Amino acid sequence: MSALPKADSDRIAARLDELAAIGASPDRAGMWRVAFSEADLTARAWFARTARQQGMDVTGDQWANQHARLPGARDEIRPFGTGSHLDTVPGGGNLDGAAGVVVALEVARLLAGGRLRHGLVVTNFTSEEVGRWGSSTIGSRGMAGRLSDAELDRTDAHGESLRAAIARTGEEASEPPRYAAFVEVHIEQGERLDVSELALAAVTGITAIRRMVLRIEGAANHAGTTIRRRRKDALLGAAAILAAVEDAWQQLDPAEEVSLTVGRFDVEPNAINVIPAAVEAVLEVRSPDAALAQTVEQQALAHAKQIGQTRGLTIGTKRLLDQSPQAFDTTLTERLHAGIRAAAGEAPALWSLAGHDAGHIGHVCPAGMVFVRTRGGISHAPGEVADPADLALAADAVAATLQALDDEHDEPV
């Protein structure tokens, strides 16, 4: 087994700077490289151009994923895969997803020149973030057979279907790769590594995520002339519900890994001089423990119904997502531990409290993840920062892991 060259942190930083110029706005902070936007299409062109400059062939598939292929010594066996996504949340940072794509391209550089029997595919997955259709991880779920026709035919506020947006990217619908194993590098998006002063971690699995729409219905009426005892104010009811839900969450043992968020809040009719008739809030609960996530959600719903009854409001619900936790492949994770120890000295194991493409790819092949330290734990915001030296260590760890696995997988294409 030949010694591998070391990853170049300066090249990683330069490529991230190039991407930071795609989707930046002079009027708004953060990145606006939302899936299927003009900025996203420009980033896709950047990916294809950059990969081809490295001597890789680039193709698309029916979900508009982009795949850059580095040939191996044996084309009859399945390639390894690595990559992430280039789309961002509105106003987000430049590292969520993009760091994983740039590191994957660096891994391909380290493994070029016939160092592997397996080929290597670097993938830019389509629309990992929640888009205009209320769905996320579109490309990886498509590859894993977990994307329904109903989702593809869903339309946004402008009447465009997800299927039409995918077609608008212009990606050719070639056959997607069948990975022998897949590794995704991603910033942690939390502060556990930063607090521990460690650069990298092997990820053991993806959290459970439950999303539910709470609809609180009252009655619209004149804001000035309606006396207090006649009011059925849906917004005040929603505020009381959220306060009660937060209180219940705060009473949980801090050692229990669970997060609760209301990230979307819509008021009807949303007029200054009208008592709010209805509120829709999206409640999200995350935890590696599926039973705990369900319990927290049920407690939140119980609070909502009790407060609704007291205030004369109607409470309705609609399920948006019920994602079970998923453990990553044990053997691959152990190999990633070894690669991280060799590159960075220590290799803690962490659960991911965010969803990622690798979680879906893990349904069709062995998959794993490497987390990179995020300064201050800030993500989905302009203050998202990671040290290029840490990203280079991640590239070294992944390249070494794939080299070690090269003699162990012989699945035919």
N, C-alpha and C positions, 0 to 999 in steps of 0.2 A: 504494500500500500504506500503510494508515494506521498510525500509531505505536500500539503496544500499551501498556496500563497496566502497571505493575510489580506483581509478586507481593507479597503481604502476609505477611511472616514471622511476624507476631503471630497472624494467623488460622491459619496452618499449625501453629504451636506449640499454639494453643488446641485445635485439632481433634485433634492427637496426644494432648494431655492427656485429652480426652474418651475416646479409645480406650484410653488407659492404665488408665482406671477399669473397663474391660470385660475381664475375665479376670485381674485382679489378685486375689491370695489373701492373706488376713490371716495364714495359717500358712506360706506358702511364698514364696520370692523369685521374682521374674520374672513373666512373663505365662503364663497357662494358657488361651489362646484356641485350643485345639486344634480342628481341623476337625470340624464336626458336633456339637461340644459346645454346652451352653447358652450359654456365653460367645460362641462363634462365631455362633450364631443371633442373639444380641443385637447383635453387631457388624454383622451383615447388616442388621438393622433400622435401625441407626444410619446405614449407608450409604444405604439407600433414603430415609430421612427427610431426611438432609442434602442429597442430590442433588435431591430434590423441592423443598426450600427454595430451591435455586438455579434452579428452573424447568425441571428436566430430567425427562423421562419415564423410568421405571425398569421394566424387565422382567427375566425370568429365561430360562433355556434348559434343555434336557434334562439338562445336567450341573450344574445349580444355579448356574452363573455368573450374576452380576448385571450388567446393562448399563444405564447412565444415558445417555440420548441428548440431545444438544444439537443442534437442527436447524440446517442450513445453508441457503444460498440456493437450492441445487439438490438436491432430495431424490432425483433420479433417478440420482445418482452415489454411489459407495460412500463411507461416512464414514471419517475418520481414527479411530484408536483409541489409547488410552493407559490405563494402570492397572497394577495389581499384585494383591496378595492381602492379606487381613486375618487369616488363620489364622496361628498361631505354633507353634513347637516347644514342648514342655513346658518351662516355666521359662525361656523365651527372653526377648528384649527386645521393645520395642514398635515398633521401627522397621523391622525386616525385613518388607517387604511393605507394612505400614501407611503408611510414609512415601511409597511410590510411589502409593498410592491417594489420600492426602491431597494430594499434589502434583498428581495428575491432576485432582482436583476444582478445584484452584486454576488449572490450565491452562484448564479449561472456563470459569471465571469471566473469565479474561483474554481469551478468544476469543468470549465471548457478545456478543449484539447484532448478529448478522449480519456478523461480520468475515470469515467464510469462505464460499466456495461449498460446500465439503464440510461435512457434519455432523461432530460429534465424539461418540464413544462412550467413556465412562469405564467400565472393566470391573473388577469385583472377582472374580478367578478363584477357583474352588473348590479347596480342599485342595492348595495348592502344596507344603506341607511333607509329609514322609512320615507317613502316618496309620496307623491300626490295621490296615490291610490290606497294609502293606508297599509301597505305591505312593505316588508324589508327582505333582505337576503334573496333577491329575485334570482340572480344568476346561479348561486350555489344550490338553491332549492330546485331550480330547474334541472341542473345536472344530477341531483339526487332523486329526481322523480317525485318531488314534494311540492310542486307548483301546480295548482289546479287551473283548468280552463276558465272557471268562474273568475279567478283572480286576473287572468290574462285579459278577459273580456270586460273587466270593471273599468268604468270611465271616471275621469277626474272632473273637476268643476268646469273645465272647458270642453268637455265632451270627448276628449281623446282617451282611447283605451290603452291599457298597458301594452297590449299586443302591438298596437300601432306605434307606440313610442319605441318599442324594441326594434321594429322594422325601420323606424326613422334613423337609427344609428348607422344603417348601411352595412352592418357587419354581415359577411357571408355566412350562411348556415352550414358550415362544415361539421363533420362528426366531432363531438367533444372528446378530449382524451379520457382514457380509463386509467387512473393513477394506480401505481403499485402501492404508494403511500403518499400522504400529503402533510406538509408542515406549513403552518401560517405563523409569521412573526407579526406581532401587534404591540403597540404601546399598551401598558397596563390599564390606563384610564382610571387609576386609583392611586393611593399613596402608600400601599403596603411596602413596595420595594423601596420607595424613596425614604420612608421612615427607617427602614432596616439598613439603608445605605448599601443596597445590593443592586447590581446592574440588570440581572436577568433572572427569570424563573421559568420552570417548566409548568405548563398548565395541565391540571388533571381532569378538567371537565368544564362544561358550560352550564350555567345556572338555569333553573326553572324560571319561566316568565309567564305571568298571568296578566292579561289586560282586559278590562271590562268598562263599558260605557255605563255611567250612572246618569239617568235622565230624571231630573227633579222638576215636576210640573206643579205650578200654582195657578194664578189667574192674573191676567193683565187688567190694569185699571188706572184711573187717573192718579198721577203721583201726588198731586196737591190736595184733591178733594176727598180721597178715600181715607176714612178714619182707621186708626191702628187695628182695632179688633176685627175689621172687615178685610184686612189685607191677607193675601196668600202670596207672599213675596218669595219666589223660587230662589233668588240670589241670596237672600239672608238665610234661607234654609240650607242652601249649598254650603255657605260659609260655616254654619254651625256644624254641619256634617263633617266637613274637612277638619275643623278644629277638634272634634271628638275622635276622629280617626287618627289624627296626629298624636293626641294624648295616649291613645291605646298603644300606638307604635312605640312611643317613648317609654312605656312601662315594660317593654320586653327586655329580657336579659341582653346587655350589650354584646355578649359573646355570641349571640345567635345572629348569623349572617342573613339579614333580611333588609331589603330596602322597599320603601313605599313612596310613590310619586304620583301627583296629579299634574301632568305636563300640558294638558289641553283643557280649555275652559271656554265654552260658548254660551252666550246669554241671548235670550229671545225676549222681546224684539230688539234689545240693546239700544233703547232710546232714553234720552235724558229725563223726559217727563212721563214715562210709563213705568208702572210697577212691573218688574221682570216676571214674565209668564212661565218661562222654562229655562233650565240650565242643563247643559250636557257637559259632564266632566269625565275624562278618561283616567281611570284608576289603574296603576300598574304596580304589581308586587313581584319582587325577585328574591330568590333564595336558592342555594344548592339543595336545600331540603324541600322537596315538593309538598310534603304534608304541612310543613310550617307555612309555606306560601299560601296554600289553600286555606289554612286556619286564619291567617291574617286577613285575607280577602273576605272570608265569611264574617269575621268580626266587624270589618268595615261596613259590609252590607247590613248587618244587624243594627249598627249605629244609625245608618241612613234610614232604615225603615222606622226605627223608634222616633227619630227626630221628625221624619215626615208625618207620622201619625199625630205627634204633638202639635205640629204647625198646620195640619190640614193639607198637606202636600202629597202628591202621588209619586212614588218611586218606581222607576222601571230600569231594567238592565239589559245589556246586550253583550254577549261574549265576543271579544276581538281576537284573543290569543290564549291558548293554553298549551304552553311549550314545556315538556318534561325536561328535567335535567339530563345531561348526557355526559358520561365519562369517556375520556379519550382512550385510545388503544394503549394498554398497559405496557406492552413491549416497546412500542415506539416512544412512549413517554420516558421509560427507563433509559433508552438510548439518548434522548434529548437531555436528560439529567447528566449523563456522562459527557456529552458534548458541551454543555454549559459549564460543568466543572472544569473541563480542560481549557475553556476559553476565558472564564471569568472567576474561577476559584470556588464559588459557592452556587448551589442550585436548589433553592427552595421550591416547594410545590404549592401552587395557588389554584383555587377555583376561579373561573371567570364569572364575574357578576354582570357581564355584558354578553349579548349574543354576537356570534361571529360566523363567517362563512365556513370555517373549518368544522363547526358543529354539525352542519348539514352534510358536508363531504364525508364526515365520519360514518354516515349511514351506508356508504358504498365502497369504502376502502379504509385501511388503518389511517387515522389522522391524529395530529398533535399540534400543539402551539407553544410558542416561546413568547413570554411577556418581556417587554423592555421598560425600564424605569421611566416614569413620567414625573417630571419635577412638580412638586406640590400636589400631585394627583389631579391636575386640571385637564379636562378633556371636554369635547363638544363646545369649546369656547376658544377665543383668540389666544388665550394664554397657554395653549398646549405646547409643551417644550420637552424634548428629549435630547440627550447628548449624542452627537454623531458617533463618538467613540463607543458608546453603549450599543448603538445600532450596528457598528462594525463587529463588535463582539458577538452579536446575535447572528450575523452572517457567517462568521467563523464557526459558531456552534452548529448551525444548520448544515453547512457544507460538510463538516466533520461527521455529523450524524448520518447524512445520506451516503457518504463514502463508506462508513462502517456497515450500513445496511445493504450495500451494493451486491454482496455475495449471498444475500438471504432471500431475495424475492425473484422468482422466475415465472410469474404469471404471464401467460401468453396474451398478446394484444387482442 
